[in-house]
Amino acid sequence: MLTLKNIKKIYKNNDLVNVALNNVNLNFKKSEFVSILGPSGSGKTTLLNVIGGLDYYTKGDLIINGKSTKDFTDSNWDCYRNSCVGFIFQNYNLIENITVYKNVELSLSLSGIKNKKSLVIKALKNVGLKKEMNKKVNELSGGQKQRVAIARALVNDPDIILADEPTGALDSKTSTQIMEIIKKISSDKLVIMVTHNEALAKQYSSRIIKIKDGSIISDSRPFIDEEKPREFKIKKTKMSYLTAIMLSLNNIRTKKVRTFLTSLASSIGIIGIALILSVSNGFKKQIDSYEKDAISSFPIIITNQKNPLTADYEINNEDASSIYPYSNDDNSNALNGRITSDFLNYLDKLNDKYLDSISYYRLNNLNMLTFNGNSYNTLNNETINLVELPSNFNNSSLKENYDLIKGKLPTKSEEVVLITDNKNRVDKSVLDALLGNVTNNVNFDDILGKELKLINNDDFYEKITDDVYVKNVINKNLYENKNNKTLRIVGILKEKSEGDITQNNGGFSFVSGVSKIGYTKELTNYVITHNRNSKIVKSQTNSMGIVFMGGIGFKTAGITKDMALTMLGLDNVPYAIYIYPRDFNGKDKIISYLNKYNDGKSANQKLIYHDYSKEISSLSKKILDAIATILILFSSISLVASSIMIGIIIYVSVIERTKEIGILKALGARKKDILRVFNSEGLIIGLSSGIFGIFITKILLVLVNYVLTSLTGLNNVAILSSYHAVLLIILITALTLTAGIIPSLIASKKQPVEALK
């Protein structure tokens, strides 16, 4: 069954060479009780370790059932120790912090046997320890511990039982009991025992071999192997992750305080990062909320004019040492007409459910005259801001910015409203034009019903030459001209807050703090219908200058010919469009709709729009992200430091559990299995650190939110998302596993015979 051929075991330590076994040749039967005797240092334990695969021979061959072990890999030896050999050690070599049952079960766990419980109970029953199966090993006597070792050796039903001084640490009575058990085992198994006790060996052994200085000097019953070689099969071993985790958990339980302090220290980095992310995310949500609230104040703006400093303006600046010429006038001309009648038709098809309202800012001049009882006065874009009201003024976004404080909203082309600032103030020149020389406060009723006269171009302008037109004399005849359209102020609107933001010198709610006359879209259409074919428009079309400004050039005036024609009422194309979404989701839908319009168009044909609320919040978020990133980097230093500390702790654990490593190796555990045991310990510490860190973070967030509420007035700003919580737990676990790789590798590479010493 078992043959040793010229086995040599040589230990080398620098230049010192020690021959522990010297050409040992032995044959063993399938079932016999063999005792190996010899003085200390004779090589008997080394021989036992070589037979059991705990130590590897230097020369020769170990043959098992006709199978040579010369080409055995580490994995083959692991399987051999698990399935072919059972060990009984003098000092028991049991894992103290687990139960009797778990110690015996370990061998089966490595074999992958499923029905373990019945086999473990049977093995413990055979050694008389069934009642003690749930006790910890450290609660047993020496004799009971040795019985546990015997049960563990037998539970996997190996062919060979190797006993190293099994009674060396026991009293005579207990020694006799143990020897009786071993004697009984030898009836159907090969039992090889190393002992100093010659009397005990003679009493129980069927064969005695004596060894001295590494050589066999006598054999009471030498055996020539005449058995036919049998097929030699070794079951592969594999420790389950559950077993590895349970072993690590049991070890951690014995060091609760150290584990707690380690988890606490390693969680500090997680707590710091979690708090930063909580505050950062909270403020981002506040920014998002602000962005939603700001939709009415910051609409989506489409304009015909493009600021050369915006991100949309691109130049080829590959040569950083060059200066590029730029003409604002050229840009205006190139970009004029981006808002076209085609786009207006496209915009009309936008789903109303996304819209609160649309406001148009037009360049069209409205030639208005007033009579204050003493004099006739002109009201136009030079004296007051004339704005077209949104098509639907009864909407939430505009109501947030304006109050109707007197009268009603205009519903006809003949009706207009006066718009004051947030303190009911109107420019004095406007009030003078409407009411005369105003020195005191004006009653609302004095304004309501006040008439304005809208004058057509042909009546308002007088032709001097084809290139020069001047305004007619403002007098009673012009005021009472039958072609005029009579307008009436029917309401007064008031801005709710002070606004100092202006954009393109127009727009409705986007320009505040400026006196305005608001009118309907129907009035705009009326003006264009009546002025489109006027004399001045025809002259302006053919002129190289601005006819209503004395013929000065377009560049000097800072406008284009198209702009001049629009101001005179040639077409209904607005200069800017202000789109007010119904809600935040609606804004995204509108932007998607605008982007779709730009598909396939060249750069000069593409529509320009600005989402100011998004730009402002995006900038705020970028600043917040930058601050958060810097703080996270600082916190990460403690995270890395704690990971290194965990690596040191795991290395200490490797040193403390060296004997356990040896026991597992003796039972057939592979390098991978040992790695799993210590990786499991790192996994447990990492998980507990992460969970502990998140738990502490949740507590600290109460204090953080209290402080933030006191400082900012914002409630529950800092909120840790579940996503970040899970991510941080995974992060610390991954770092812990990484930190434990080197100690785990050190543990897995330990030789069983060295680890058991």
C-alpha positions in Angstrom: 0.0 0.0 0.0 2.7 2.5 1.0 6.3 2.2 -0.1 9.3 4.4 0.7 12.3 4.0 -1.7 15.6 5.5 -0.8 14.0 8.5 0.9 16.4 11.2 1.8 15.5 14.4 3.6 18.2 17.1 3.7 17.9 20.4 5.5 20.2 23.2 4.4 20.8 26.4 6.4 23.4 28.5 4.7 26.5 26.3 4.6 25.2 23.8 7.2 23.7 20.6 5.8 21.7 18.2 8.0 20.6 14.8 6.7 17.4 14.0 8.6 16.6 10.9 6.6 19.2 8.8 4.9 18.1 6.3 2.2 15.0 5.0 4.1 13.4 2.0 2.5 10.1 0.7 4.0 6.9 -1.1 2.9 3.6 -0.9 4.8 0.6 -3.1 4.7 -2.9 -1.9 4.1 -3.8 -2.5 7.8 -1.3 -2.8 10.6 -0.2 -0.9 13.7 3.4 0.3 13.2 5.3 2.1 15.9 8.5 4.0 15.1 10.9 4.3 18.0 14.1 6.3 18.3 15.8 8.9 20.4 15.2 12.6 20.0 16.7 13.9 16.8 16.8 10.5 15.2 14.4 11.5 12.3 11.3 9.6 13.4 9.0 12.8 13.3 10.6 13.8 10.0 9.8 10.4 8.6 6.2 10.7 9.8 5.9 14.2 8.2 7.3 12.9 4.9 4.8 10.0 4.9 1.9 12.4 5.7 3.0 15.0 3.1 3.6 17.7 5.7 7.2 17.8 4.6 8.6 16.9 1.2 11.5 14.4 0.7 14.7 15.6 -1.0 15.5 12.4 -2.9 13.9 9.0 -3.4 10.3 8.2 -3.9 7.1 7.8 -1.9 4.7 5.3 -3.6 1.0 5.1 -2.7 -0.9 2.1 -4.1 1.7 1.9 -6.9 1.5 5.6 -7.7 4.7 7.6 -7.5 4.6 11.0 -5.8 7.7 12.4 -7.5 5.6 14.6 -9.8 3.1 15.7 -7.2 2.2 19.3 -7.2 1.3 21.3 -4.1 -2.4 20.7 -5.0 -1.8 17.0 -5.2 -0.2 16.9 -1.7 -3.1 19.0 -0.4 -5.6 16.4 -1.7 -3.4 13.6 -0.4 -3.4 15.0 3.1 -7.1 15.5 3.1 -8.3 12.2 1.6 -5.6 9.7 2.3 -4.1 10.7 5.7 -5.5 11.5 9.1 -3.2 13.1 11.7 -3.2 12.7 15.5 -0.7 15.1 17.0 0.9 15.1 20.5 -0.3 18.7 21.2 -3.7 18.0 19.5 -3.4 20.9 17.0 -7.1 21.9 17.3 -8.5 25.3 16.6 -9.3 26.6 20.1 -11.9 29.3 19.2 -14.4 27.0 17.4 -16.5 24.1 18.7 -15.6 20.4 18.8 -18.1 19.8 16.0 -16.6 22.5 13.8 -13.0 21.1 14.4 -14.1 17.7 13.2 -16.2 19.0 10.4 -13.2 21.0 8.9 -11.8 18.0 7.1 -15.1 17.2 5.5 -15.6 20.9 4.5 -12.3 20.8 2.6 -13.5 17.5 0.8 -16.7 19.1 -0.4 -18.8 16.4 1.2 -22.4 17.5 1.6 -23.8 15.2 4.3 -21.3 16.3 6.9 -23.4 16.3 10.1 -24.1 12.5 10.3 -20.4 11.7 9.6 -19.2 14.2 12.3 -21.6 12.8 14.9 -20.6 9.2 14.0 -16.9 10.1 14.4 -17.5 11.8 17.8 -19.7 8.9 18.9 -16.9 6.5 18.2 -14.5 8.4 20.5 -17.2 9.0 23.1 -17.6 12.8 22.7 -21.1 13.1 21.1 -22.4 15.0 24.2 -19.5 17.5 24.0 -19.9 18.3 20.3 -21.0 21.9 20.9 -18.4 22.8 23.5 -15.4 25.0 22.7 -12.1 23.1 22.5 -10.7 25.2 25.3 -13.3 23.7 27.6 -12.1 20.1 27.3 -9.5 18.1 29.1 -6.3 16.8 27.5 -7.7 13.4 26.9 -10.9 14.8 25.4 -8.9 17.0 23.1 -6.9 14.0 21.8 -10.2 12.2 21.2 -11.3 15.2 19.1 -8.1 14.9 17.2 -8.7 11.2 16.6 -12.3 11.9 15.5 -11.1 14.5 13.1 -8.5 12.1 11.7 -11.1 9.4 11.1 -14.1 11.4 9.9 -12.9 11.5 6.3 -12.2 7.7 6.3 -8.5 8.0 5.2 -6.4 4.9 4.5 -3.5 6.0 6.7 -3.6 7.3 10.3 -0.4 9.0 11.5 0.0 9.6 15.2 2.9 11.7 16.6 3.4 10.9 20.3 -0.4 10.7 20.8 -0.1 10.0 24.5 2.9 12.2 25.2 0.8 14.9 27.1 -1.6 12.5 28.8 -1.6 10.6 32.1 -1.3 6.8 32.1 -5.0 6.1 32.4 -5.9 8.4 29.6 -3.0 7.2 27.5 -4.3 3.6 27.8 -7.8 4.8 26.6 -6.3 6.6 23.7 -4.1 3.6 22.7 -7.1 1.3 22.8 -8.9 3.5 20.4 -5.9 3.7 18.1 -5.5 -0.1 18.3 -9.1 -0.6 17.2 -8.5 1.7 14.3 -5.6 -0.4 13.0 -7.9 -3.3 12.4 -8.8 -1.9 9.0 -6.3 1.0 8.5 -2.6 1.5 8.4 -1.6 3.2 11.7 1.9 4.6 12.0 2.8 6.0 15.4 5.9 7.8 16.5 6.6 7.4 20.2 9.3 7.3 22.9 7.4 4.8 25.0 8.8 1.4 24.0 6.7 -0.5 26.5 3.5 1.1 25.1 4.6 0.3 21.5 5.3 -3.3 22.4 1.9 -3.6 24.1 -0.2 -2.3 21.3 1.8 -2.4 18.0 2.0 -5.2 15.6 5.3 -4.0 14.2 8.1 -1.9 15.6 10.6 0.0 13.5 13.7 1.6 15.1 15.5 4.6 13.6 18.7 6.3 14.5 20.5 9.2 12.8 18.0 9.1 10.0 18.5 5.5 9.1 16.4 2.4 9.8 18.3 0.2 12.2 15.7 -2.5 12.9 12.2 -3.7 11.7 10.4 -6.3 13.8 8.2 -7.4 10.9 9.6 -6.2 7.6 7.2 -6.5 4.8 7.8 -7.1 1.1 5.0 -5.5 -0.9 3.5 -8.2 -3.0 0.1 -6.5 -3.3 -1.2 -5.7 -6.7 -1.1 -2.0 -7.5 -4.5 -0.4 -7.2 -5.9 2.6 -9.0 -4.9 5.6 -7.0 -7.5 8.4 -6.9 -7.3 11.6 -4.9 -10.3 13.8 -4.4 -9.7 17.5 -5.0 -10.1 19.7 -2.0 -11.9 23.1 -1.8 -12.8 25.2 1.1 -16.1 27.0 0.7 -16.2 30.8 1.2 -18.7 30.2 4.0 -16.2 28.1 5.9 -13.5 30.7 5.4 -15.8 33.4 6.6 -16.8 31.4 9.7 -13.2 30.7 10.6 -12.4 34.4 10.3 -15.5 35.4 12.3 -14.5 33.0 15.1 -11.1 34.5 15.2 -12.5 38.1 15.2 -14.8 37.2 18.1 -11.8 36.4 20.2 -10.4 39.9 19.6 -13.5 42.0 19.8 -11.9 45.1 21.2 -9.1 45.2 18.7 -11.5 44.6 15.8 -13.8 47.4 17.1 -10.9 49.9 17.4 -9.6 48.8 13.9 -13.0 49.3 12.3 -13.5 52.6 14.1 -10.1 53.9 12.9 -10.6 52.7 9.4 -14.1 54.2 9.2 -12.8 57.8 9.8 -11.9 58.3 6.2 -15.3 56.9 5.1 -17.1 59.3 7.6 -15.2 62.3 6.2 -16.0 61.4 2.5 -19.6 60.5 3.4 -20.1 63.9 5.1 -18.6 65.8 2.2 -20.8 63.9 -0.3 -23.9 64.4 1.8 -23.4 68.2 2.0 -22.3 68.5 -1.6 -25.3 66.5 -2.8 -27.6 68.4 -0.6 -26.5 71.8 -2.0 -26.7 70.4 -5.5 -30.4 69.5 -4.8 -30.8 73.0 -3.4 -29.3 74.4 -6.6 -31.7 72.2 -8.7 -34.6 73.4 -6.6 -33.4 77.0 -7.2 -33.1 76.3 -10.9 -36.7 75.1 -11.0 -37.9 78.1 -9.0 -35.9 80.4 -11.3 -37.5 79.2 -14.5 -39.9 82.2 -14.5 -37.2 84.7 -13.9 -34.7 83.1 -16.2 -36.5 81.9 -19.3 -35.1 80.2 -22.4 -34.0 83.1 -24.5 -33.6 83.0 -28.3 -32.0 86.0 -29.9 -30.9 87.1 -33.3 -27.7 88.7 -31.8 -24.8 86.6 -30.7 -22.3 87.9 -28.1 -18.8 87.2 -29.5 -17.7 86.3 -26.0 -20.2 83.5 -25.5 -19.2 79.8 -25.7 -21.1 79.5 -29.0 -18.6 81.8 -30.7 -15.8 79.8 -32.1 -12.5 80.8 -33.8 -9.6 78.8 -34.9 -7.0 79.7 -32.3 -4.3 77.1 -33.0 -1.7 79.8 -33.1 -1.8 81.1 -29.5 0.8 83.8 -30.3 -1.5 85.5 -32.9 -4.2 88.1 -32.5 -7.4 87.5 -34.4 -9.3 90.4 -35.9 -13.0 90.6 -35.1 -15.7 93.0 -36.1 -18.9 93.2 -34.1 -20.7 94.7 -37.0 -19.7 91.8 -39.3 -20.9 89.4 -36.6 -24.3 91.1 -36.4 -24.8 91.0 -40.1 -23.7 87.4 -40.3 -26.1 86.3 -37.6 -29.1 88.4 -38.3 -32.1 86.4 -39.4 -31.5 83.3 -37.2 -35.0 83.8 -36.0 -37.0 83.4 -39.2 -40.6 83.0 -40.2 -39.8 79.4 -40.8 -38.7 79.0 -37.2 -41.7 80.9 -35.9 -43.9 78.4 -37.7 -41.9 75.6 -36.1 -42.3 77.2 -32.7 -46.0 77.4 -33.1 -46.1 73.6 -33.3 -44.5 73.3 -29.8 -46.7 71.3 -27.5 -48.6 73.8 -25.3 -48.5 71.5 -22.3 -44.7 72.3 -21.9 -45.3 76.1 -22.1 -46.4 78.6 -19.6 -46.1 81.4 -22.1 -44.0 83.0 -24.8 -42.9 86.6 -24.9 -41.5 88.3 -28.0 -39.2 91.3 -27.9 -39.4 93.2 -31.2 -37.5 96.1 -32.7 -40.7 97.5 -34.2 -41.1 101.1 -33.2 -44.6 102.1 -32.1 -45.1 105.8 -33.0 -47.3 106.9 -30.0 -48.5 110.4 -29.1 -50.0 111.6 -25.9 -51.8 114.8 -24.9 -51.5 115.8 -21.2 -53.9 118.8 -21.5 -51.2 121.3 -22.3 -48.8 119.7 -24.8 -48.5 116.8 -27.3 -45.7 114.3 -26.6 -44.0 111.4 -28.2 -43.8 108.0 -26.5 -41.5 105.5 -28.2 -38.5 103.3 -27.4 -36.4 106.3 -26.9 -38.5 107.5 -23.9 -40.1 104.3 -22.5 -39.7 100.6 -22.9 -42.5 99.4 -25.2 -42.9 95.6 -24.8 -45.2 93.1 -26.2 -47.0 91.1 -23.4 -46.9 87.3 -23.5 -49.6 85.6 -25.4 -50.9 84.1 -22.2 -50.3 86.5 -19.3 -52.4 84.5 -16.9 -49.7 82.0 -16.1 -47.8 81.1 -12.9 -44.3 82.2 -14.0 -45.3 85.8 -14.8 -47.5 86.1 -11.8 -44.5 85.4 -9.7 -42.9 88.6 -11.0 -45.8 91.0 -11.5 -49.0 92.0 -9.7 -52.0 93.5 -11.3 -52.6 96.4 -8.9 -55.3 98.2 -10.7 -57.6 97.8 -13.7 -57.4 94.7 -15.9 -55.1 93.0 -18.4 -55.3 94.0 -22.1 -57.3 91.6 -24.3 -57.6 93.8 -27.5 -55.2 95.5 -29.7 -56.5 98.9 -28.5 -55.7 98.1 -24.8 -52.3 98.6 -23.1 -51.0 98.6 -19.5 -48.5 100.7 -17.6 -45.8 98.7 -15.8 -44.1 100.2 -12.6 -41.1 99.0 -10.7 -41.5 97.1 -7.3 -42.0 100.4 -5.5 -44.8 101.7 -7.8 -42.3 104.1 -9.5 -42.6 105.3 -13.1 -40.1 107.6 -14.8 -41.2 111.3 -14.3 -40.8 112.1 -18.0 -43.4 109.4 -18.8 -45.8 110.7 -16.3 -45.2 114.3 -17.5 -46.0 113.1 -21.0 -49.3 111.5 -19.9 -50.5 114.0 -17.2 -48.5 117.2 -17.5 -45.9 118.5 -15.0 -46.2 115.9 -12.2 -44.9 117.0 -8.8 -46.7 114.7 -6.4 -47.8 111.1 -6.3 -50.3 110.1 -9.0 -53.5 108.2 -8.3 -54.1 105.0 -10.2 -57.4 106.4 -11.5 -55.6 109.3 -13.1 -53.7 106.8 -15.3 -56.4 104.3 -16.1 -58.4 105.3 -19.2 -55.6 107.6 -20.5 -55.5 107.7 -24.3 -52.6 107.2 -26.6 -52.5 107.7 -30.3 -50.7 105.2 -32.6 -49.5 107.0 -35.7 -48.8 105.3 -39.0 -45.3 105.7 -40.7 -46.6 107.8 -43.6 -48.2 110.3 -41.2 -45.4 110.2 -38.6 -42.5 110.7 -41.1 -41.9 113.4 -43.8 -39.7 112.6 -46.8 -36.8 115.1 -47.4 -34.9 112.9 -49.9 -34.9 109.2 -50.8 -32.2 108.8 -48.1 -33.5 111.2 -45.5 -36.8 111.2 -43.5 -37.7 113.5 -40.6 -40.5 113.3 -38.0 -43.5 115.5 -38.7 -44.3 118.3 -36.3 -46.0 116.9 -33.2 -49.2 118.9 -33.0 -53.0 118.7 -32.7 -53.4 117.8 -36.4 -51.1 114.8 -36.1 -52.7 113.7 -32.8 -56.2 113.9 -34.3 -55.4 112.4 -37.7 -58.2 110.1 -38.8 -55.7 107.3 -39.7 -54.5 107.1 -36.1 -55.4 104.2 -33.8 -56.6 105.1 -30.3 -55.1 103.1 -27.5 -56.2 103.2 -23.9 -54.4 102.3 -20.6 -56.7 99.7 -19.0 -54.4 98.4 -16.2 -51.3 98.9 -14.0 -48.8 96.1 -13.4 -46.2 96.2 -10.6 -42.9 94.3 -10.5 -42.7 92.1 -7.4 -39.0 92.4 -6.8 -36.1 94.7 -7.6 -34.4 93.5 -10.7 -31.3 94.8 -12.2 -30.7 92.2 -14.8 -30.9 93.3 -18.4 -30.5 91.4 -21.6 -30.6 92.7 -25.2 -32.3 95.8 -23.9 -35.7 94.0 -24.0 -37.8 91.1 -23.0 -40.7 91.2 -20.7 -40.0 89.8 -17.2 -36.3 89.6 -17.9 -35.8 93.4 -17.8 -36.9 94.9 -14.6 -36.6 98.2 -12.8 -37.5 100.0 -16.1 -40.8 101.8 -16.9 -42.8 100.0 -19.6 -45.9 100.2 -21.7 -47.2 96.7 -22.3 -49.3 95.8 -25.4 -50.8 92.8 -27.1 -49.5 90.8 -30.0 -52.6 91.9 -32.0 -51.3 95.5 -31.8 -47.9 94.4 -33.2 -49.7 92.7 -36.1 -51.7 95.9 -36.7 -48.6 98.0 -36.9 -46.8 95.7 -39.3 -49.9 95.4 -41.5 -50.2 99.2 -41.8 -46.5 100.1 -42.0 -45.1 97.2 -44.2 -45.8 99.1 -47.4 -45.1 102.6 -46.1 -42.9 105.1 -48.1 -40.2 105.1 -45.5 -39.9 101.3 -45.6 -39.5 101.3 -49.4 -36.8 104.1 -49.2 -35.0 102.2 -46.4 -34.9 99.1 -48.5 -32.9 100.9 -51.2 -30.8 103.2 -49.0 -27.2 102.6 -47.9 -27.9 104.5 -44.7 -30.5 104.8 -42.0 -33.1 107.1 -43.5 -34.9 108.0 -40.2 -31.5 109.0 -38.7 -30.5 111.5 -41.3 -28.9 108.9 -43.6 -26.0 107.9 -41.3 -24.3 104.6 -42.0 -25.3 101.3 -40.4 -21.9 100.8 -38.8 -21.9 104.2 -37.2 -25.4 103.6 -35.8 -24.4 100.0 -34.7 -27.4 98.3 -36.4 -27.9 96.4 -39.7 -30.3 97.3 -42.6 -32.5 94.3 -41.5 -32.7 95.7 -38.0 -33.6 99.2 -39.4 -36.4 97.7 -41.6 -37.7 95.7 -38.7 -37.9 98.9 -36.5 -40.0 100.5 -39.2 -42.4 97.6 -39.3 -41.4 95.6 -42.4 -41.9 92.2 -40.9 -43.2 90.4 -37.8 -39.9 88.5 -37.0 -39.0 89.3 -33.4 -35.5 90.2 -32.3 -35.7 87.9 -29.2 -38.1 85.3 -27.9 -38.6 84.5 -24.2 -40.0 81.0 -23.6 -41.4 80.3 -20.2 -41.6 76.6 -19.5 -44.6 75.3 -17.5 -42.3 73.2 -15.2 -38.7 71.9 -15.0 -39.5 68.8 -17.1 -41.2 71.1 -19.7 -37.9 73.1 -20.0 -36.0 69.9 -20.9 -38.7 69.0 -23.5 -38.5 72.6 -25.0 -34.7 72.5 -25.2 -34.9 69.1 -26.9 -37.4 70.5 -29.4 -35.1 73.5 -30.1 -32.1 71.2 -30.6 -34.1 69.2 -33.1 -34.7 72.3 -35.2 -30.9 72.7 -35.4 -30.3 69.2 -36.7 -28.6 69.2 -40.1 -28.2 73.0 -40.3 -25.0 74.9 -40.8 -23.4 77.0 -38.1 -24.9 80.3 -39.5 -28.4 78.7 -39.8 -28.5 77.2 -36.3 -30.7 78.8 -33.7 -29.0 80.4 -30.7 -30.6 80.0 -27.3 -29.6 80.5 -23.7 -30.8 78.7 -20.7 -29.6 81.1 -18.0 -31.0 79.1 -15.1 -29.0 76.1 -16.2 -25.8 78.1 -16.8 -26.0 79.7 -13.4 -26.7 76.4 -11.6 -24.1 74.5 -13.7 -21.4 77.0 -12.7 -22.5 76.7 -9.0 -22.3 72.9 -9.3 -18.9 73.0 -10.8 -17.6 75.2 -8.0 -19.2 72.8 -5.5 -17.7 69.8 -7.2 -14.3 71.3 -7.2 -14.5 72.1 -3.5 -15.9 68.6 -2.7 -13.2 66.9 -4.8 -10.4 68.7 -2.9 -12.0 67.8 0.5 -12.5 64.2 -0.6 -8.8 64.0 -1.6 -7.8 65.1 1.9 -10.2 62.6 3.4 -8.8 59.9 1.2 -5.4 60.2 2.8 -6.9 59.0 6.1 -8.7 56.3 4.1 -5.5 55.0 2.6 -3.7 55.3 6.0 -6.5 53.2 7.6 -6.2 50.6 4.8 -2.5 50.3 5.5 -3.3 49.9 9.1 -5.7 47.1 8.3 -3.0 45.4 6.3 -0.8 45.5 9.3 -3.6 44.1 11.5 -4.1 41.2 9.1 -0.4 40.5 9.1 -0.4 40.4 12.9 -3.4 38.0 12.5 -1.3 35.8 10.2 1.5 35.6 12.8 -1.1 34.8 15.6 -2.8 32.2 13.5 0.3 30.5 12.1 -0.6 27.3 14.0 -4.1 27.4 12.6 -2.6 27.7 9.1 -0.6 24.6 9.8 -3.6 22.7 11.0 -5.6 23.7 7.9 -2.7 22.7 5.7 -2.4 19.3 7.5 -6.1 18.8 6.7 -5.5 19.4 3.0 -6.3 23.2 2.7 -4.8 24.7 -0.5 -3.0 28.0 -0.8 -6.3 29.4 -2.3 -8.1 28.2 0.8 -5.7 30.0 3.2 -6.0 33.1 1.0 -9.8 32.9 1.4 -9.5 32.6 5.2 -7.5 35.9 5.5 -9.3 37.6 2.7 -12.5 36.8 4.5 -11.1 38.5 7.6 -10.2 41.6 5.5 -13.7 41.5 4.0 -15.4 41.3 7.4 -13.3 44.2 8.8 -13.8 46.2 5.7 -17.6 45.7 5.7 -17.9 46.4 9.4 -15.7 49.6 8.9 -17.9 50.7 6.1 -21.2 50.0 7.9 -19.9 51.5 11.1 -18.7 54.6 9.2 -22.1 55.1 7.5 -23.9 54.6 10.8 -21.7 57.3 12.5 -22.2 59.6 9.4 -26.0 59.3 9.8 -25.7 60.4 13.4 -23.3 63.3 12.6 -25.6 64.5 9.8 -28.2 65.5 12.4 -25.6 67.9 13.9 -24.4 69.0 10.4 -27.9 69.9 9.3 -28.5 71.8 12.5 -25.4 73.9 11.9 -26.3 74.4 8.2 -29.8 75.4 9.1 -28.5 78.0 11.6 -26.0 79.4 9.0 -28.1 79.2 5.8 -31.7 78.8 6.9 -31.9 75.7 4.7 -33.4 72.6 6.2 -32.1 69.0 5.8 -29.4 70.0 3.3 -27.0 67.2 4.1 -28.5 63.9 3.0 -26.4 60.8 2.3 -27.8 59.0 -0.7 -28.1 55.2 -0.6 -26.0 55.0 -3.7 -23.1 56.8 -2.1 -23.5 54.8 1.1 -23.2 51.5 -0.7 -20.4 52.8 -2.9 -18.4 53.9 0.1 -18.9 50.5 1.8 -17.7 48.8 -1.3 -14.7 51.2 -1.5 -13.5 50.6 2.0 -14.0 46.8 1.6 -12.0 46.8 -1.7 -9.2 48.8 -0.1 -9.2 46.5 2.9 -9.0 43.4 0.7 -6.2 45.1 -1.3 -4.3 45.9 1.8 -4.6 42.3 3.0 -3.3 40.7 -0.2 0.4 40.7 0.9 -0.3 39.3 4.4 -2.7 36.7 2.9 -0.1 35.6 0.4 2.5 35.2 3.1 0.1 33.0 5.0 -0.8 30.9 2.0 2.9 30.2 1.3 3.7 28.8 4.7 4.7 25.1 4.7 2.5 23.0 7.0 5.4 21.4 8.9 6.9 24.9 9.7 3.5 26.4 10.6 2.8 23.6 13.1 6.0 24.1 15.0 
